[in-house]
């Protein structure tokens, strides 16, 4: 039986880490693209920490909510509106693609470290504030590790796929990039068959443990 009170508490604690994990990931792509010569995202107002500029009704709200409601062991994930990037406007498109793609996972790593710091600061807070802050921080560490690892998988159009395209020789890169049209269906199949969880769970656990160890949380 669904515990409505527990669900409301989970949503209240998870909302902030999830929204910023997804939206700042996209904003980081836009910032990196502008740095390397493509101002498209900046011109459209997408280089912003305002979540409303990045929220996608399905990917940012409905999918994470559905996983919270119905998942049986699946990890929580979602996505925002992809930041538009025109690689042809960059100074060195193939080389710069790597840094633009890596900016999103790097933002998630930075946010995971931020939440680890918040967890440590929760020890100094009054009891009525320390418990919810600690739970929110735990959630922030995990969701950012999930998004970082997920996006580093070498499957176009994930960031790891774009990094692979950037690193591969031109002919192989062009062939590998053709997978992009099938990337999201492949990801969904892997998710609902449980294969994605088998791949990601140990990697996410390793990343989270490394951050917790770095900040002396355990």
N, C-alpha and C positions, 0 to 999 in steps of 0.2 A: 504493500500500500504506500502511495506517495505521501511523504511527509512535507506538507506545504510550508510549514514554518522553517524546516531545515533547508528546503529549496530556496526560500526567500533569503535566508541568511547566507547561503552559498553564493547566490547571485549578487547580493550586496557586497560581499567580500571580493568576488571574482571580477566584478564589472570593471573597476578601474585598471587593474593589471592587464586584463584581456584587451580592452579598448586601446590602451596606450601601447601595448606590445605590438598590436596589429598596425595601428595608424603611424606610429613613429618609425616602424620598419619601412613603410612606404615613403614617408617624408625623407628618410635618409637616402633612398634611391634618388629622389628628386634633387636633393642637395648635391649629391655626388655628380649627377648628370650636369647640373649647372656648372659645377667646378671644372668639369672636363669639356665644356663648350656648348652643351645643349640646354637652353633656357626654357624649353617647352613647359615643364612642370611649374617652374617659377612664374611664367607668364599666365598660367591657368590658376595660380594661387594654391598649388598643391604642396609647396614647401612650407608647411605650417604644422604647429603642434595642436591645432584645433581639430579634435577628432571628427567634427561634423563635416570637414572637408574630405575625409577619407572613408567614413563609414559606408559600408555596403549592407543593405538591409538583410540580404541572405547570408553573406559570408561573415559579417561582423556580429550579427545579432542572432539570426534564426539558427544557423548551424551550431554555434557554441551552445545556444540554449537547448537545442534538440539533443546534443550530446550529453549535456548535464541531466536532461530529463530521462533519456532512454538508453544511454550507453551502458554497456556491461563490461567495463574494463578498458574501453577505448580511451585514448588520451584526448584531451581537449585541444581543438585547434580551430582556426578560422582564417579569414582573409579580408582585406580591405579593397577598395577600388584600386586597381593597379595604377601606379603613377605613369603617365605617358612619357616615354623616352624615345627620342629620335637619334639613333646612333649615328646616322649619316651627318649630323651636325657637330659631332665631336671631332677633336683634332686628330685622334688616332682611334677610329671606331673599334677595331678588333681588340686592341690593347686596353683601351679605356673601359670596354664592356666588363672586364674583370672587376675593376674597382667599383663601378656602379652597381654590379650585381652583389659584390661582397659587402656593400654599405648596409644593406638590410639586415643580414645576420649579425654584422658588427654592432648595429644598434640594439639588437636583442641581447647580445652579450653584455653591452654596457648597462642595459636595463636590468638584466639578471644580477649584475654586480650591485646596482643601485638598491634593488630589493633585498639583497643579502645584507647591505649596510643598514637598511630599515629594520630588518629582523634583529640585528645586533643592537640597534638603538631601542628596540621595543623592551629590552631587558631593563632599561633605565626609566621607562614610562610608568605612570600609575597603573595599578592592576586593571581598572575599568577600560583603559586604553591599550594596554600592552597586549592583551590577548587578541583582540580583533586586528591590531597592527601586525602581530606576528603571523596570524593566519593569512592576512592579505599578502605579506611579504613572502611567505612560503609559496603561495599561489603564483606570485609574480616571478619567483625564481623558476618554477616549473614551466609555466606557460612560455616564458622567454627562451628557456632551453629547448622546449618542444619546437617552437617556431624557428630557432636558429638551426637545429639539427635537420628539421624537415626541409627547410629551404636550401640547405647545403647538399641535399641528395642530388646526384648527377642526372637529373631528368628535366629536360626543357618542358615547360617554361619556368621551372623553379630556378632560384638563383644559382644553385650548384650546376644546373644544366648550362646556364649562360657562362659561368666560369669555365666549364669544360670546353664550350665552343670557343671561348677566348684563347684557351691554351692549346687546342688542337691545331695541327696544320690545316691550311685553308680548305683542301679537298675533303678531309675528314670532318672538319668543322661544319662545312655546308651540309654534308650527309647527316651528321648528328643533329643539326638544327631542324631537319625535317620531321623529327619526332615531336616537335612542339605541338602540332595539331592534335596529337594523341596523348599529350602529357597529362591533362586533367582527367580524362577517362581512365587512363592507366592508374593514376593516383587513387581514384575512387574505388577501382577494383581491388587494389592492394589494401585499401582501408577496410572495406567491408568483408574481405576474405580473411582479415587478421594478419596478413603478411606484413603490412606496413608496421603494425605494432611490434611484430617479432623483430623487425629490422631496427626500429627506432628506440624501443624501450631500454635496451642496454646502453645505447649511445646517450640518450637523455639522462639516464641515471648516472652515467659517468660524468657528463658535463655538470649536472647539478651537484654531485659530490665534490668535484674539483673546485667549484665556486664556494661551496660551504666550507671546504677545508682551507681555501685561501683566506676566507674571512674569519676562520676560527669559530664556526658556529657549532661544531660538534667535537 
